[in-house]
Structure formats: structure tokens, C-alpha cells
Amino acid sequence: MKKNNPITPSPNRTILIAGMGTSPAVLPETVWALAHQEQPVVPDEVVVITTKSGKEALYKAIMSETPSVWERLKATLRKEKFAIDGKLVFGETSIRVMPNESGNEIVDLRTGADNLRAADFMLGELRKYTESPDTTILCSIAGGRKTMSALLFSCMTLLGREQDKVYHVLIPPEYECGMEPPFYFPQKGVTHRLLSRGNPTSDKVSSAKVAIELFEVPFVRMRGWYQEKFKAMPPSYQTLIAKVQTVAPPAVTYPEIEIDAWNGWAKINGNVVPMSKTCFAALLLLANGCPVKELHAKLLALHSVQGVADCDWLATFQEGERFNEHSLVDAVYKTMSELRKKLQNAGFVNADALVPKRGCPLIFPHSNIKWHHREKLADICGYLFSSITS
């Protein structure tokens, strides 16, 4: 890490929000690492989300001594010429303890219900700061139980904006068993004795030589997908997740589909799908991107197109009675329902992505469709398939 690089002024108020368990050292480690990265940042305010036992450990380790670890950290940064006046605001009200089922401070996260309440609490705390365009959130997921870190990260994917970042802080593995006195950040003139199973060893290390690595965790910011679609932000973590799923594409692995436009067959992952010629006609149009609202008109037009004697499946389709000048729009939905079942029986579980139900969009990725003889069919009725290319 490079030292003493100038801090780039920001028009936003920078808030460090840290999840924490009973290892409070991650807080000063993170603050120190933020200040000593290539583009230094000193937060204006620090907020900790923790449990009752985490709060007690934090008070004892970081705030109880005179001078406290927090005061020593600020003094070290000031000595290194960082402009910290008015920054690193942190005190008793900065520690937010998650509630238990009775609304009291929870001692630890032990059950699924505990973790869901924790998720709601973290979402609410993050929302207080992300609703303002004049803030930048730096979120540390280094502390707390793994489920707490995972849920805090998930909350950031739901609420995070372009300016917000997620971090994890690391120290070399040889120091993870602990040191005496405890290590909080590199300090000149301090020597630590390494611990083994909680007991001091003869190995010593200079505090100033302990390297802290700050890792910025890339994450997908989903807020832009849904914020204009919701009149109000859902109140709970689970509700927000469910709402986002209604506007986001389904996270599925789609099969590869092969369609022979001339010979009239379709395969799902290499297996031929038995279907009527009427279903195949609908599949052909949908796979070429035909909107559902235009499907009835195009099927009628396909039923009457001339010069199809050499295309066996199309000639057979025209002999059928479902689509003629007297057919109703309901015939389209009946055909689509039949086609959907055929594809599902062939292993295409999410067939409604390609053959959508009423009112739903067609979302199947057309890159997953391998075509045969499209240009040959286009010679006869290309005007019906404007998206057909050779």
C-alpha cells in the first residue's frame, strides 16, 4: 500500500458500515487499510452492525482504554498527515445492535429466524444511508459470522449504487492465530508476540511490518433493475428479494434448441421433440422473435402462403383446420399450451421463457437456438419471418 497519497475530495459524505462479530480488530484494520490504499479514503462516519456480545467486545477492545485504540488510530493517521478533522465520527450511537424475536439486543445469530431478522435489520440500516444521493457507502463484510457477511453483501447488491463499494480486509495467515498484545493496525515501536492456541510463543513480529490487505469485492448492483418499478421500497429483506425476482430475468440454464425450418423438426439438447405441425409452426415463429400479439395473424398468413408443396411439414400444416379464415385467437393460446407441454416433457423445464403464458414476455436467449435451412424457408415466405438470416 502506498502511504501519504493525497485524499481526493468528495462532494459526498462517506460512511463506513461494518458488520462485526466478536473480533473487533477488523474495524481499525479496515479504517487503516482504507487510508493507506492507492486512492486513500478516510470515512466521515463509521457505523457498526453487530450483536450484543459483539458490542461488548468492541467496547472492551476499542473504546475502554485511555487512550483508546480508536484514539490511537486517529492520532496515528493525523501524524501521517491525513486530514481527519471532522472525520471518523464514531461513538456509542454508531453501534447498531440487531434485535432478537422480542426486540431486545440479540446475543448471537444461531437460527434461521435470527438471520432473517438480521437481514431485515441490515437492510433497514443500509437504506437510511443509501436513500440519500449525497452519501457514499463503504461496506465491510470482514466481521461477524459467515451468514451475517453473506446477508450484508446481499443487502448491498440490492441497495448499492454506483458510488458504493464492498470491502474485505485480510492479514497474513501466519498472524491469524492472534498476537499479544492484540494487533489492531500497524504501529511503530510496538512488538507483538505470536500466539499458538491462545498461548504466547517465542516468535515476535514488529507491528509496523504486519501487512494489511484491503480487497474491494466486486458486486452486481441490482437497484437500477427495480427502483422505478416499485412505488415504495418493500419493508423486509425477503419481500424485496421476491419483488426483484418478478422484474429480473430468471436465473436458469437454458437448453440448446435446434430447429430445422425446412424439414420440420426441433431438438432439445439433441433429442427430437415430437409435436404437431401446428405446434411446430408456432415454435418457428416464436423462435424468430414473433410477438405473441402477432402470432395469430402470422399463423393465418402461413396457412395460406403459396408454393409450399416441396415443404412437407408446411403443406401438412396448411391441410389442418385449426388456422384458417374462421379461426379464433383462442386457438393460438391452445396451440401454445400444447407446445409448452411438449417442450416441458422433453426436458425444457422453463419452456414458458420461449412459449410465454398470457401477459408474459418472451425472454428465451435466441443465441441458444441453432437453425437449419432458415434461408430455404425464407425463399418461400421470408416476408413472414423478417428476422430470418442465412
Long-range contacts (C-beta under 8 A, 24 or more apart in sequence): 1-33, 1-36, 1-37, 1-38, 1-212, 1-214, 2-36, 2-37, 2-38, 3-36, 3-80, 4-80, 4-81, 5-38, 5-39, 5-40, 6-40, 7-40, 7-41, 7-42, 7-82, 7-83, 8-39, 8-40, 10-136, 11-134, 12-134, 12-135, 12-136, 12-163, 13-44, 13-45, 13-134, 13-135, 13-136, 14-41, 14-42, 14-43, 14-44, 14-45, 14-135, 14-136, 14-138, 15-43, 15-44, 15-45, 15-46, 15-47, 15-129, 15-135, 15-136, 15-137, 15-138, 16-43, 16-45, 16-46, 16-47, 16-138, 16-139, 16-140, 17-47, 17-48, 17-49, 17-125, 17-126, 17-129, 17-137, 17-138, 17-139, 17-140, 18-46, 18-47, 18-48, 18-49, 18-139, 18-140, 18-142, 18-143, 19-48, 19-49, 19-50, 19-122, 19-139, 19-140, 19-141, 19-142, 19-143, 19-144, 19-148, 19-149, 19-152, 20-48, 20-49, 20-50, 20-54, 20-58, 20-143, 20-144, 21-50, 21-51, 21-53, 21-54, 21-143, 21-144, 21-145, 21-148, 22-53, 22-54, 22-57, 23-57, 23-143, 24-54, 24-57, 24-58, 24-61, 24-62, 24-143, 25-61, 25-182, 25-183, 25-184, 26-140, 26-142, 26-143, 26-169, 27-58, 27-62, 27-140, 27-143, 28-62, 28-69, 28-70, 28-73, 28-184, 28-185, 29-142, 29-169, 29-171, 29-184, 29-185, 29-212, 30-140, 30-142, 30-167, 30-169, 30-214, 31-73, 31-88, 31-185, 32-73, 32-76, 32-77, 32-185, 32-186, 32-212, 33-167, 33-169, 33-212, 33-213, 33-214, 34-138, 34-167, 34-214, 35-77, 35-80, 35-82, 36-212, 37-214, 40-82, 41-138, 42-77, 42-82, 42-83, 42-84, 42-87, 42-88, 43-87, 43-88, 43-138, 44-86, 44-87, 44-88, 44-89, 45-88, 45-89, 45-90, 45-94, 46-88, 46-89, 46-90, 46-94, 47-94, 47-96, 47-125, 47-129, 48-94, 48-95, 48-96, 49-96, 49-98, 49-121, 49-122, 49-125, 49-152, 50-95, 50-96, 50-97, 50-98, 50-143, 50-144, 51-97, 51-98, 51-105, 51-106, 51-107, 51-108, 51-109, 52-97, 52-105, 52-106, 52-107, 53-107, 53-108, 54-97, 54-143, 54-144, 55-95, 55-97, 55-105, 58-95, 61-182, 61-184, 62-184, 69-184, 72-187, 73-184, 73-185, 76-185, 76-187, 96-121, 96-125, 98-122, 109-144, 109-145, 109-147, 109-148, 115-147, 115-148, 115-151, 116-237, 116-238, 118-147, 118-148, 118-151, 119-151, 119-154, 119-155, 119-237, 119-238, 120-235, 120-236, 120-237, 122-151, 122-152, 122-155, 122-237, 123-155, 123-158, 123-159, 123-236, 123-237, 123-240, 126-155, 126-156, 126-159, 127-159, 127-233, 130-159, 130-160, 130-161, 130-164, 130-223, 136-163, 136-164, 136-165, 137-161, 137-163, 137-164, 137-165, 138-164, 138-165, 138-167, 139-164, 139-165, 139-166, 139-167, 140-166, 140-167, 140-168, 140-169, 141-166, 141-167, 141-168, 141-217, 142-167, 142-168, 142-169, 142-170, 151-237, 153-217, 153-219, 154-237, 155-237, 156-219, 157-219, 157-220, 157-221, 157-222, 158-222, 158-223, 158-240, 158-241, 158-244, 159-223, 160-219, 160-221, 160-223, 161-221, 161-223, 162-221, 164-221, 165-216, 166-216, 166-217, 166-219, 167-214, 167-215, 167-216, 167-217, 168-214, 168-215, 168-217, 169-212, 169-213, 169-214, 169-215, 170-212, 170-213, 170-214, 170-215, 171-210, 171-211, 171-212, 171-213, 172-210, 172-211, 175-205, 175-210, 179-205, 183-207, 183-210, 185-212, 186-210, 186-212, 222-248, 249-363, 250-350, 250-353, 250-363, 252-349, 252-350, 252-353, 254-350, 254-353, 254-364, 254-365, 254-368, 255-347, 255-348, 255-368, 256-368, 256-369, 256-370, 257-287, 257-348, 257-354, 257-368, 257-369, 257-370, 258-369, 258-370, 258-371, 258-372, 259-283, 259-284, 259-287, 259-369, 259-370, 259-371, 259-372, 260-372, 260-373, 261-371, 261-372, 261-373, 261-374, 261-376, 261-377, 261-388, 262-311, 262-372, 262-373, 262-376, 262-377, 263-312, 263-313, 263-372, 263-373, 264-311, 264-312, 264-313, 264-314, 268-343, 268-346, 268-347, 268-348, 269-347, 271-346, 271-347, 273-342, 273-343, 273-346, 274-342, 275-338, 275-339, 275-342, 276-338, 277-313, 277-314, 277-316, 277-317, 277-320, 278-317, 278-320, 278-322, 278-323, 278-335, 278-338, 279-335, 279-338, 279-339, 279-342, 280-313, 280-317, 281-314, 281-317, 281-323, 282-332, 282-335, 282-336, 282-339, 282-355, 283-339, 283-354, 283-355, 284-385, 285-384, 285-385, 286-354, 286-355, 286-362, 287-354, 287-364, 287-366, 287-369, 288-385, 288-387, 288-388, 289-362, 289-366, 289-387, 291-362, 292-332, 292-336, 292-356, 292-362, 295-332, 295-336, 296-327, 296-329, 296-331, 296-332, 298-384, 299-323, 299-332, 299-335, 300-324, 300-325, 300-327, 301-381, 301-384, 302-381, 302-384, 305-380, 305-381, 305-384, 307-380, 308-380, 308-381, 311-377, 311-380, 314-377, 314-380, 333-358
